[in-house]
Amino acid sequence: EEQVGTVLSPVLSFEAVEADFGPLLVAKMRSEGWIQPTPVQAQSWPLLLKGGDVVAVADTGTGKTGAYIMPAIARFSRKGRSNIPVSPERKPLGANATSNKVPNTKGGPPPGAWTCSFCNNVNWPQRETCNTRSCGAARPVNIGGDTVAAANTVVADRRPAQPFVVILAPARELAQQIHDDVVKFADGEGVRAACIYGGVPKGEQAQTLMSRGADIVVAT
């Protein structure tokens, strides 16, 4: 039985981790010109693949990003995205519930405005999800003449998800670079990535998290 502090044997080839990473991810590494794991990858991958904690120090350009994103992508590919159950407080409100929240227009809501089944916020006709930031529920659907809350009708890829991985970077440029690497290697694995940083309007970033969700978040 392995004890805390045990140093595992380093990974010396991609073939040694192909069973964990999968042939698609290994093929992508080779297509990028990677010949064999770098020292930081060789030492980090065995521990990370076992769910261990790693603190690694290495020079710029030695493959530190690949040392942690490859096990993360591989782990996601094996386990998949966890479905987030609707919590008790997120049950649709009763038919007689009322709301004072209406779009800011004179003369009442515009034609086609719809009321959220969960928070009773009245939304603009063109919105497909609730405008309330803490809600984000999908627009109710009409089935056989009855309006039905769409909590169970939203496809999984449009439902916000708890991030599987959060990566923190000290600068926006580095966060964007890491995000680009995640997108490049996670392509085809079903991983949704988002990059969050300051110095720009937050609307688009917030919309990405609320409407599409994210499995890996890179942020400053």
C-alpha positions as CSV (number, residue, x, y, z in Angstrom):
1,E,0.0,0.0,0.0
2,E,1.3,3.4,-1.0
3,Q,2.1,5.8,1.8
4,V,1.9,9.6,1.9
5,G,5.0,11.0,0.4
6,T,5.7,8.0,-1.8
7,V,7.5,8.9,-5.0
8,L,6.0,7.0,-7.9
9,S,8.0,6.0,-10.9
10,P,8.1,8.7,-13.6
11,V,6.2,8.2,-16.9
12,L,8.9,7.9,-19.6
13,S,6.6,7.5,-22.7
14,F,3.2,8.4,-23.9
15,E,2.5,4.6,-24.3
16,A,2.7,4.3,-20.5
17,V,-0.3,6.6,-20.0
18,E,-2.3,5.8,-23.1
19,A,-4.6,3.6,-21.0
20,D,-5.4,6.6,-18.8
21,F,-5.3,9.4,-21.3
22,G,-6.9,7.5,-24.2
23,P,-5.6,7.2,-27.8
24,L,-7.2,10.5,-28.9
25,L,-5.5,12.7,-26.3
26,V,-2.1,10.9,-26.9
27,A,-2.5,11.4,-30.7
28,K,-3.1,15.1,-30.1
29,M,0.0,15.4,-28.1
30,R,2.0,13.8,-30.8
31,S,0.4,16.0,-33.5
32,E,1.7,19.0,-31.5
33,G,5.3,17.6,-31.9
34,W,5.5,16.2,-28.4
35,I,8.1,13.4,-28.5
36,Q,8.0,12.2,-24.9
37,P,6.8,13.6,-21.5
38,T,9.0,16.4,-20.1
39,P,10.5,16.0,-16.7
40,V,7.7,17.9,-14.9
41,Q,5.1,15.9,-16.8
42,A,6.9,12.6,-16.1
43,Q,6.9,13.2,-12.4
44,S,3.4,14.8,-12.1
45,W,1.2,12.5,-14.2
46,P,1.5,9.4,-12.1
47,L,0.5,11.2,-8.9
48,L,-2.3,13.3,-10.5
49,L,-3.8,10.3,-12.2
50,K,-4.1,8.7,-8.8
51,G,-5.8,11.8,-7.4
52,G,-2.8,13.0,-5.5
53,D,-1.8,16.6,-4.8
54,V,1.3,18.0,-6.6
55,V,3.4,21.1,-6.1
56,A,5.7,21.4,-9.1
57,V,8.3,24.1,-9.9
58,A,9.8,24.2,-13.4
59,D,11.1,26.8,-15.9
60,T,9.1,28.5,-18.6
61,G,8.5,26.3,-21.6
62,T,9.0,23.0,-19.8
63,G,5.4,21.7,-20.1
64,K,3.9,22.7,-16.8
65,T,0.5,23.4,-18.4
66,G,0.4,20.0,-20.0
67,A,1.4,18.5,-16.6
68,Y,-1.9,19.3,-15.1
69,I,-4.4,19.8,-17.9
70,M,-3.8,16.4,-19.5
71,P,-4.8,14.4,-16.3
72,A,-7.8,16.8,-15.8
73,I,-9.1,16.2,-19.4
74,A,-8.5,12.5,-19.1
75,R,-10.3,12.3,-15.8
76,F,-13.3,14.2,-17.2
77,S,-13.4,11.9,-20.3
78,R,-13.6,8.8,-18.0
79,K,-16.2,10.2,-15.5
80,G,-18.2,12.5,-17.7
81,R,-20.3,15.5,-16.6
82,S,-22.2,15.1,-13.4
83,N,-25.9,16.0,-13.6
84,I,-26.8,18.8,-11.2
85,P,-30.1,18.0,-9.6
86,V,-32.6,20.7,-9.1
87,S,-32.5,21.7,-5.5
88,P,-35.8,21.8,-3.4
89,E,-35.9,25.6,-3.5
90,R,-35.8,25.4,-7.3
91,K,-39.2,23.8,-7.7
92,P,-41.6,25.7,-10.0
93,L,-43.7,28.3,-8.2
94,G,-47.5,27.8,-7.9
95,A,-49.8,28.9,-10.6
96,N,-51.2,31.7,-8.4
97,A,-47.8,33.2,-7.5
98,T,-47.4,36.8,-8.5
99,S,-44.4,39.0,-9.3
100,N,-43.6,42.6,-9.3
101,K,-40.5,42.1,-11.5
102,V,-41.3,43.3,-15.0
103,P,-39.2,44.6,-17.8
104,N,-38.6,48.3,-17.5
105,T,-41.1,49.5,-20.1
106,K,-44.0,52.0,-20.0
107,G,-47.4,50.4,-20.1
108,G,-46.4,47.0,-18.9
109,P,-44.5,44.0,-20.4
110,P,-44.1,43.9,-24.2
111,P,-46.1,41.4,-26.2
112,G,-44.6,37.9,-25.9
113,A,-42.9,38.5,-22.5
114,W,-42.8,35.3,-20.4
115,T,-42.7,34.6,-16.7
116,C,-40.1,32.4,-15.2
117,S,-41.6,29.3,-13.5
118,F,-38.9,29.4,-10.7
119,C,-38.5,33.1,-9.7
120,N,-41.5,34.7,-11.4
121,N,-39.3,37.2,-13.1
122,V,-40.9,38.6,-16.3
123,N,-38.5,38.3,-19.2
124,W,-38.3,39.9,-22.6
125,P,-39.7,37.8,-25.5
126,Q,-36.4,37.2,-27.2
127,R,-34.8,35.6,-24.1
128,E,-34.5,31.8,-23.8
129,T,-33.3,31.8,-20.2
130,C,-34.4,33.9,-17.2
131,N,-32.6,37.2,-16.9
132,T,-32.3,36.9,-13.1
133,R,-28.6,36.3,-12.5
134,S,-29.1,33.8,-9.7
135,C,-31.8,31.9,-11.7
136,G,-31.0,31.4,-15.3
137,A,-33.9,28.8,-15.8
138,A,-35.0,27.9,-19.3
139,R,-38.1,29.4,-20.8
140,P,-41.2,27.4,-20.1
141,V,-42.5,25.3,-23.0
142,N,-46.0,24.8,-24.2
143,I,-47.1,21.2,-24.3
144,G,-50.7,20.4,-25.4
145,G,-51.8,23.9,-24.5
146,D,-50.3,23.8,-21.0
147,T,-47.3,25.8,-20.0
148,V,-44.8,23.5,-18.4
149,A,-41.6,24.5,-16.5
150,A,-38.6,23.6,-18.6
151,A,-36.3,22.5,-15.8
152,N,-36.2,19.0,-17.2
153,T,-36.4,19.9,-20.9
154,V,-33.1,21.7,-21.2
155,V,-30.4,19.7,-22.9
156,A,-27.4,19.0,-20.7
157,D,-25.0,21.1,-22.7
158,R,-27.1,24.2,-22.1
159,R,-27.5,23.7,-18.4
160,P,-24.9,25.5,-16.2
161,A,-22.6,23.0,-14.6
162,Q,-20.3,23.1,-11.6
163,P,-16.7,23.4,-12.9
164,F,-14.8,20.2,-12.8
165,V,-11.5,22.1,-12.8
166,V,-10.6,25.7,-11.8
167,I,-7.2,27.0,-13.0
168,L,-6.0,30.3,-11.6
169,A,-3.4,32.4,-13.5
170,P,-1.6,35.6,-12.4
171,A,-2.2,37.5,-15.6
172,R,-4.9,37.7,-18.3
173,E,-2.5,36.8,-21.1
174,L,-1.4,33.6,-19.3
175,A,-5.1,32.7,-18.6
176,Q,-5.9,33.1,-22.3
177,Q,-2.9,30.9,-23.3
178,I,-3.9,28.2,-20.8
179,H,-7.5,28.4,-22.0
180,D,-6.4,28.0,-25.7
181,D,-4.4,24.9,-24.7
182,V,-7.4,23.4,-22.9
183,V,-9.6,24.0,-25.9
184,K,-7.1,22.6,-28.3
185,F,-6.5,19.3,-26.4
186,A,-10.0,18.9,-25.1
187,D,-11.6,19.2,-28.6
188,G,-13.6,16.0,-29.1
189,E,-13.7,15.1,-25.4
190,G,-16.9,17.0,-24.7
191,V,-15.2,19.4,-22.3
192,R,-16.7,22.9,-22.0
193,A,-14.0,25.5,-21.2
194,A,-14.4,29.2,-20.2
195,C,-11.9,31.9,-19.6
196,I,-12.7,34.6,-17.0
197,Y,-10.5,37.7,-16.5
198,G,-10.8,41.4,-15.6
199,G,-10.4,44.5,-17.6
200,V,-13.2,43.8,-20.0
201,P,-17.1,44.0,-19.7
202,K,-18.4,41.0,-17.8
203,G,-21.6,40.5,-19.7
204,E,-20.2,38.0,-22.3
205,Q,-18.3,36.0,-19.7
206,A,-21.3,35.8,-17.4
207,Q,-23.5,34.7,-20.3
208,T,-21.1,31.9,-21.2
209,L,-21.2,30.6,-17.6
210,M,-25.0,31.0,-17.2
211,S,-26.2,29.7,-20.6
212,R,-23.5,27.2,-21.7
213,G,-21.9,26.2,-18.4
214,A,-18.2,25.2,-18.0
215,D,-16.4,22.1,-16.9
216,I,-13.0,23.8,-16.9
217,V,-12.7,27.4,-15.8
218,V,-9.5,29.4,-16.3
219,A,-9.5,32.6,-14.4
220,T,-7.3,35.4,-13.1
